[in-house]
Amino acid sequence: GAGVSQSPSNKVTEKGKDVELRCDPISGHTALYWYRQSLGQGLEFLIYFQGNSAPDKSGLPSDRFSAERTGGSVSTLTIQRTQQEDSAVYLCASSFGTGRGQPQHFGDGTRLSIL
Amino acid sequence: GESVGLHLPTLSVQEGDNSIINCAYSNSASDYFIWYKQESGKGPQFIIDIRSNMDKRQGQRVTVLLNKTVKHLSLQIAATQPGDSAVYFCAEVIGGGADGLTFGKGTHLIIQP
């Protein structure tokens, strides 16, 4: 498909475990974003990658959260030692070039549940 | 506090009527705004965007109005259809800063038959 693809679509894990969430952006999009959406809430910005530049990590809530983007394409968001408050939908978006003036296109997210 | 917010959490309109969803923002440095539609279990879907050098932009059945004086943004949907039922978010990009979007909490639009 031509859209942003995220996997898994659902993830249930025990508190304290590590999880990895994957995002395949739209082909040709140089910018990639991660957001978190708690139940009934808006989206919270986490991290932003643009080309080969150092990522903007200003939205990451703690040092348990990290993300990588390999080869300027696929990205993985890792949450270590998960806590119950990490339960949310994690959304990935990509855009052609910088966000300003270039709309971000979202995947359907990974619903993460921490038991 | 939150930079972008919405006046009403839920808006109910009759099918075929026009709907207006409002959004207030507080950062005068914001220079790009986007409206998204989110259906249950799906990611946000781009509807329409507007830059701060414009005050109106039209799409198919949708119009976005931007009033920079009062820092207000609205989305007008003409002749609403059942498929328009969703949560609508406005989002902003603050000029000169990170390009991550700042979202409001959303308005749930309900279309009554």
HADDOCK unambig.tbl for C-alpha pairs under 7 A between the chains (distance, minus, plus):
assign (segid A and resid 41 and name CA) (segid B and resid 105 and name CA) 5.18 0.50 0.50
assign (segid A and resid 42 and name CA) (segid B and resid 103 and name CA) 5.74 0.50 0.50
assign (segid A and resid 42 and name CA) (segid B and resid 104 and name CA) 5.57 0.50 0.50
assign (segid A and resid 42 and name CA) (segid B and resid 105 and name CA) 4.14 0.50 0.50
assign (segid A and resid 42 and name CA) (segid B and resid 106 and name CA) 6.25 0.50 0.50
assign (segid A and resid 43 and name CA) (segid B and resid 103 and name CA) 5.70 0.50 0.50
assign (segid A and resid 45 and name CA) (segid B and resid 100 and name CA) 6.09 0.50 0.50
assign (segid A and resid 45 and name CA) (segid B and resid 101 and name CA) 6.65 0.50 0.50
assign (segid A and resid 45 and name CA) (segid B and resid 102 and name CA) 6.98 0.50 0.50
assign (segid A and resid 48 and name CA) (segid B and resid 100 and name CA) 6.63 0.50 0.50
assign (segid A and resid 91 and name CA) (segid B and resid 43 and name CA) 7.00 0.50 0.50
assign (segid A and resid 98 and name CA) (segid B and resid 99 and name CA) 6.80 0.50 0.50
assign (segid A and resid 99 and name CA) (segid B and resid 99 and name CA) 4.97 0.50 0.50
assign (segid A and resid 99 and name CA) (segid B and resid 100 and name CA) 6.91 0.50 0.50
assign (segid A and resid 100 and name CA) (segid B and resid 32 and name CA) 6.23 0.50 0.50
assign (segid A and resid 100 and name CA) (segid B and resid 93 and name CA) 6.42 0.50 0.50
assign (segid A and resid 100 and name CA) (segid B and resid 99 and name CA) 6.30 0.50 0.50
assign (segid A and resid 101 and name CA) (segid B and resid 32 and name CA) 6.48 0.50 0.50
assign (segid A and resid 105 and name CA) (segid B and resid 45 and name CA) 6.95 0.50 0.50
assign (segid A and resid 105 and name CA) (segid B and resid 46 and name CA) 6.67 0.50 0.50
assign (segid A and resid 106 and name CA) (segid B and resid 43 and name CA) 5.61 0.50 0.50
assign (segid A and resid 106 and name CA) (segid B and resid 44 and name CA) 5.96 0.50 0.50
assign (segid A and resid 106 and name CA) (segid B and resid 45 and name CA) 6.78 0.50 0.50
assign (segid A and resid 107 and name CA) (segid B and resid 43 and name CA) 5.41 0.50 0.50
assign (segid A and resid 108 and name CA) (segid B and resid 42 and name CA) 4.67 0.50 0.50
assign (segid A and resid 108 and name CA) (segid B and resid 43 and name CA) 4.03 0.50 0.50
assign (segid A and resid 109 and name CA) (segid B and resid 43 and name CA) 6.15 0.50 0.50
